[in-house]
């Protein structure tokens, strides 16, 4: 089937010993109910090429952790390789997240619920705002469910079935780690306030600095939220991440820790920063928290390897000591 590309041969003699599998499939071919949303620039193809490809990776040589990481941004194989090495399954789904560029311009002064409703509608496929209309088949949650069902059928050796709910009508979200960078980390945090998940890993985020949803009652316990950013990032300099972290109550689990001056487990905190001096450009600083070209290296190796492993694997029940809200973080919320 064209919708599925197995980049590693299933007939390999090494299969019994396990292998790393990389699988891709188009959202529009998995579920015929899906639709394009050109009003917010979400389409299935651009310049004749598919724009709704989804990525899944698993390494069956590694002892499974029992968790599925759902990445809310563009495919990130370098990150997925690390997630697989921790024993996590990893996947990325496409959903109408292109709303941000247009909807940002429509925000009215004093509206502290503008992005909140849009993020929830795009994530859940339920009606949370009049600004956009995203039906259930196009929401992140349903897309994720349909992709896992598809992977279970096409790649049963990957044991994707473990992430389906008992009745098979959805995902078992308490086995899911939501993660993203920037816009993706913010939507991951917003959805985790609404539904209970295993963990949230927020790289260079969350933002939405004009809103109050970060302080709402959370379905996901606050100790399950983990954040990491570089201090050269404009979102940090503007106190946006710091403010969100306080509103998420992360100061109750330890101080802000500089990873360049500490070692795992970083005092069991949930708030990590880097002041790596080699990064001077704000745009690079914004991307540095994720494996890739912008992330700093030393002797050919990423300097944040221990940070990423901590963020995605540190036991949620192990927390640092509560501290008072930092004076540098805005408290006008």
Secondary structure as GFF3:
##gff-version 3
##sequence-region A 1 333
A	DSSP	beta_strand	5	6	.	.	.	ID=ss1
A	DSSP	three_ten_helix	15	17	.	.	.	ID=ss2
A	DSSP	beta_strand	20	26	.	.	.	ID=ss3
A	DSSP	alpha_helix	27	30	.	.	.	ID=ss4
A	DSSP	three_ten_helix	38	40	.	.	.	ID=ss5
A	DSSP	beta_strand	45	46	.	.	.	ID=ss6
A	DSSP	beta_strand	49	50	.	.	.	ID=ss7
A	DSSP	beta_strand	53	59	.	.	.	ID=ss8
A	DSSP	beta_strand	68	71	.	.	.	ID=ss9
A	DSSP	alpha_helix	77	85	.	.	.	ID=ss10
A	DSSP	beta_strand	89	92	.	.	.	ID=ss11
A	DSSP	alpha_helix	99	103	.	.	.	ID=ss12
A	DSSP	three_ten_helix	104	106	.	.	.	ID=ss13
A	DSSP	alpha_helix	114	124	.	.	.	ID=ss14
A	DSSP	three_ten_helix	136	138	.	.	.	ID=ss15
A	DSSP	alpha_helix	140	154	.	.	.	ID=ss16
A	DSSP	three_ten_helix	156	158	.	.	.	ID=ss17
A	DSSP	three_ten_helix	160	163	.	.	.	ID=ss18
A	DSSP	three_ten_helix	173	175	.	.	.	ID=ss19
A	DSSP	beta_strand	176	181	.	.	.	ID=ss20
A	DSSP	alpha_helix	183	194	.	.	.	ID=ss21
A	DSSP	beta_strand	199	203	.	.	.	ID=ss22
A	DSSP	three_ten_helix	213	215	.	.	.	ID=ss23
A	DSSP	three_ten_helix	222	224	.	.	.	ID=ss24
A	DSSP	beta_strand	225	230	.	.	.	ID=ss25
A	DSSP	alpha_helix	234	237	.	.	.	ID=ss26
A	DSSP	alpha_helix	240	247	.	.	.	ID=ss27
A	DSSP	three_ten_helix	250	253	.	.	.	ID=ss28
A	DSSP	beta_strand	256	258	.	.	.	ID=ss29
A	DSSP	three_ten_helix	259	261	.	.	.	ID=ss30
A	DSSP	three_ten_helix	266	268	.	.	.	ID=ss31
A	DSSP	beta_strand	271	274	.	.	.	ID=ss32
A	DSSP	alpha_helix	282	287	.	.	.	ID=ss33
A	DSSP	beta_strand	297	298	.	.	.	ID=ss34
A	DSSP	beta_strand	301	302	.	.	.	ID=ss35
A	DSSP	alpha_helix	305	313	.	.	.	ID=ss36
###
